[in-house]
Amino acid sequence: MLSNFGMRLMVVIISGCSVSAYAQASDPWESVNRMTFAFNEALDQYTLKPLANCYAEVTPVVVQTGIHNFFQNVGEVTNLANDTLQTKGQSAGVDLARFMLNSTFGVAGLVDVATKMGLKRNDEDFGLTLGRWGINSGPYIILPLLGPSTVRDAVGAMVDDYTGPYPYFQNIRIRNSLHGVDLVDARANLLTKEKLIQGDRYIFIRNAYLDQRDFQSDDKELQDDF
């Protein structure tokens, strides 16, 4: 589940610093959240970020790209499962095609041939699926190690774990090694983007996360059902 921390940070940093009334009104646990946020920030500052910096400096760009593509391809299974649950037929077809093409012609996903063919990657998770089913997001919450979330998204993240490979590895050493590389790769992709953060880091990330999730949920009105 640690890789989800990097992905959540990626989402909120890229989304920018927009502030909405929704974001401001959805944090009743702010005092506790800020303590957890400080813990996560310290852990990142002294462990994860130095590892990501080292990885970015010593690993050739072509290797970094291949590793990132590999883990993105693994994530297509989660996208496919949630598009199916949300009855997004066209998106599910794209996800399946991407996974098949990249897993074969893309050499186990190391090369993203699907994007070059015009098949754009979707970004779905069970939190968004629950939203499509009419379940409210609930209060904002900072999860230890995992970062920004809501009550609904926290539940969704637990379900999404079972659409990934990690719960099914019998070899703990291999599982943990892959998990670690996945996390460091995700964090390395944030090194330049985190410069966009302005002002109070907690508020910036909270508002950007909630606004981005609200924006992602709105696409249900634009999707064709099965």
Legacy VTK file of the C-alpha trace (Angstrom):
# vtk DataFile Version 3.0
C-alpha trace
ASCII
DATASET POLYDATA
POINTS 226 float
0.000 0.000 0.000
2.969 2.346 0.362
3.043 3.004 -3.362
-0.367 4.631 -3.018
1.301 7.352 -0.920
3.427 8.368 -3.885
0.504 8.240 -6.256
-1.638 10.400 -3.993
1.144 12.955 -3.732
1.536 12.908 -7.511
-2.150 13.686 -7.948
-2.300 16.555 -5.494
0.913 18.250 -6.588
0.096 18.139 -10.289
-3.436 19.391 -9.681
-2.216 22.745 -8.349
-3.233 24.907 -5.437
-6.890 25.688 -6.145
-8.933 26.318 -3.005
-12.610 25.441 -2.862
-15.327 25.785 -0.252
-15.714 22.009 -0.407
-12.070 21.516 0.521
-12.243 24.024 3.369
-15.371 22.473 4.872
-14.359 18.804 4.740
-11.586 18.612 7.341
-13.205 18.239 10.793
-10.213 16.184 12.018
-7.601 18.793 11.070
-5.765 18.785 14.407
-5.163 15.033 14.288
-4.524 15.131 10.559
-1.797 17.736 11.019
0.026 15.507 13.518
-0.085 12.571 11.117
0.963 14.878 8.281
4.009 16.010 10.290
4.959 12.376 10.894
4.660 11.559 7.194
6.663 14.647 6.241
9.487 13.725 8.621
9.549 10.155 7.363
9.692 11.384 3.783
12.363 13.985 4.505
14.764 11.584 6.185
14.151 8.327 4.323
12.075 8.318 1.166
13.193 11.586 -0.406
16.944 10.862 -0.010
16.402 7.432 -1.553
14.482 9.006 -4.435
17.219 11.581 -4.998
19.861 8.867 -5.100
17.735 6.785 -7.467
17.210 9.741 -9.813
20.919 10.606 -9.835
22.433 7.155 -10.414
19.780 5.440 -12.547
19.864 6.146 -16.301
16.757 7.925 -17.558
15.903 5.100 -19.948
15.941 2.646 -17.033
13.789 4.948 -14.901
11.297 5.225 -17.751
11.159 1.459 -18.143
10.615 0.906 -14.420
7.906 3.561 -14.290
6.175 2.056 -17.333
6.304 -1.404 -15.743
4.487 -0.309 -12.591
2.017 1.775 -14.600
1.223 -1.352 -16.582
0.654 -3.344 -13.394
-1.823 -0.634 -12.384
-3.885 -1.203 -15.527
-5.523 -4.169 -13.765
-6.910 -1.825 -11.111
-8.101 0.587 -13.794
-9.782 -2.225 -15.710
-11.509 -3.622 -12.624
-12.903 -0.251 -11.588
-13.960 0.797 -15.079
-15.865 -2.480 -15.271
-17.502 -1.893 -11.884
-18.441 1.618 -13.003
-19.876 0.249 -16.278
-17.489 2.341 -18.372
-17.383 0.034 -21.347
-15.181 2.107 -23.628
-12.639 2.857 -20.906
-12.532 -0.795 -19.859
-11.802 -1.768 -23.460
-8.965 0.744 -23.618
-7.532 -0.500 -20.307
-7.625 -4.098 -21.489
-6.024 -3.222 -24.817
-3.309 -1.208 -23.076
-2.497 -4.048 -20.706
-2.360 -6.652 -23.473
-0.263 -4.499 -25.825
2.191 -3.290 -23.218
2.538 -6.707 -21.604
3.432 -8.319 -24.935
4.829 -5.872 -27.489
5.948 -3.594 -24.664
8.091 -6.330 -23.084
6.192 -6.854 -19.808
5.212 -3.192 -19.742
8.726 -1.730 -19.886
7.753 0.148 -23.054
4.449 2.035 -23.270
3.535 1.154 -26.840
-0.186 1.663 -26.165
0.168 5.398 -25.569
2.150 5.727 -28.789
-0.783 4.044 -30.525
-3.202 6.647 -29.161
-4.639 4.617 -26.263
-4.717 7.077 -23.386
-4.296 5.717 -19.881
-7.255 5.963 -17.505
-6.859 6.578 -13.787
-9.510 4.781 -11.755
-9.737 3.356 -8.256
-12.345 1.871 -5.954
-12.814 5.174 -4.141
-14.091 6.657 -7.402
-16.176 3.531 -7.948
-17.854 3.992 -4.573
-18.512 7.611 -5.528
-20.172 6.516 -8.756
-22.368 4.231 -6.678
-23.538 7.256 -4.694
-21.407 6.920 -1.558
-20.276 10.241 -0.075
-16.536 10.804 0.303
-16.734 11.540 4.012
-14.210 13.666 5.931
-10.663 14.281 4.792
-8.081 12.161 6.575
-4.299 11.843 6.545
-3.278 8.199 6.746
0.033 7.222 8.369
2.542 6.447 5.577
-0.167 6.655 2.903
-0.863 10.380 2.969
-3.999 12.326 1.897
-7.295 10.488 1.610
-10.949 10.548 2.628
-12.866 7.918 4.555
-14.295 6.582 1.294
-10.940 6.589 -0.483
-9.262 4.836 2.454
-11.756 1.988 2.169
-11.284 1.990 -1.599
-7.503 1.743 -1.270
-7.841 -1.450 0.778
-9.995 -3.012 -1.938
-7.671 -1.831 -4.722
-4.764 -3.611 -3.051
-6.330 -6.914 -4.065
-6.306 -5.946 -7.742
-2.535 -5.517 -7.533
0.118 -8.238 -7.391
1.506 -7.752 -3.890
-1.028 -9.723 -1.807
-0.405 -12.776 -3.979
3.382 -13.004 -3.676
4.517 -15.980 -1.634
8.133 -14.827 -1.586
8.193 -11.993 0.944
11.633 -10.762 -0.120
10.594 -10.358 -3.761
7.303 -8.755 -2.762
8.970 -6.215 -0.502
11.684 -5.474 -3.066
9.126 -4.738 -5.789
7.065 -2.694 -3.370
10.128 -0.666 -2.444
11.140 0.009 -6.041
7.563 1.014 -6.852
7.530 3.502 -3.984
10.933 5.012 -4.751
10.023 5.338 -8.445
6.782 7.156 -7.562
8.633 9.488 -5.172
11.378 10.208 -7.711
8.758 11.407 -10.169
7.710 14.033 -7.608
11.108 15.608 -7.021
10.682 18.424 -9.531
6.892 18.737 -9.235
6.858 19.359 -5.476
8.360 22.793 -6.135
4.845 23.833 -7.154
3.689 23.642 -3.531
3.091 27.107 -2.071
2.299 28.379 1.403
1.075 25.991 4.082
1.957 22.534 2.743
-0.862 20.875 4.670
-3.544 23.209 3.311
-2.109 23.122 -0.207
-2.110 19.329 -0.360
-5.505 18.997 1.339
-7.273 21.416 -0.989
-5.578 20.124 -4.108
-6.403 16.529 -3.190
-10.074 17.211 -2.491
-10.482 19.379 -5.597
-8.779 16.785 -7.781
-10.901 13.935 -6.430
-14.029 16.028 -6.930
-12.936 16.686 -10.518
-12.241 12.988 -11.133
-15.661 12.043 -9.774
-17.385 14.431 -12.189
-16.326 12.351 -15.213
-19.115 9.898 -14.490
-21.425 12.268 -16.300
-19.271 12.094 -19.435
-18.696 8.344 -19.701
-20.609 5.934 -21.893
-22.041 2.997 -19.947
-22.005 -0.624 -21.128
LINES 1 227
226 0 1 2 3 4 5 6 7 8 9 10 11 12 13 14 15 16 17 18 19 20 21 22 23 24 25 26 27 28 29 30 31 32 33 34 35 36 37 38 39 40 41 42 43 44 45 46 47 48 49 50 51 52 53 54 55 56 57 58 59 60 61 62 63 64 65 66 67 68 69 70 71 72 73 74 75 76 77 78 79 80 81 82 83 84 85 86 87 88 89 90 91 92 93 94 95 96 97 98 99 100 101 102 103 104 105 106 107 108 109 110 111 112 113 114 115 116 117 118 119 120 121 122 123 124 125 126 127 128 129 130 131 132 133 134 135 136 137 138 139 140 141 142 143 144 145 146 147 148 149 150 151 152 153 154 155 156 157 158 159 160 161 162 163 164 165 166 167 168 169 170 171 172 173 174 175 176 177 178 179 180 181 182 183 184 185 186 187 188 189 190 191 192 193 194 195 196 197 198 199 200 201 202 203 204 205 206 207 208 209 210 211 212 213 214 215 216 217 218 219 220 221 222 223 224 225
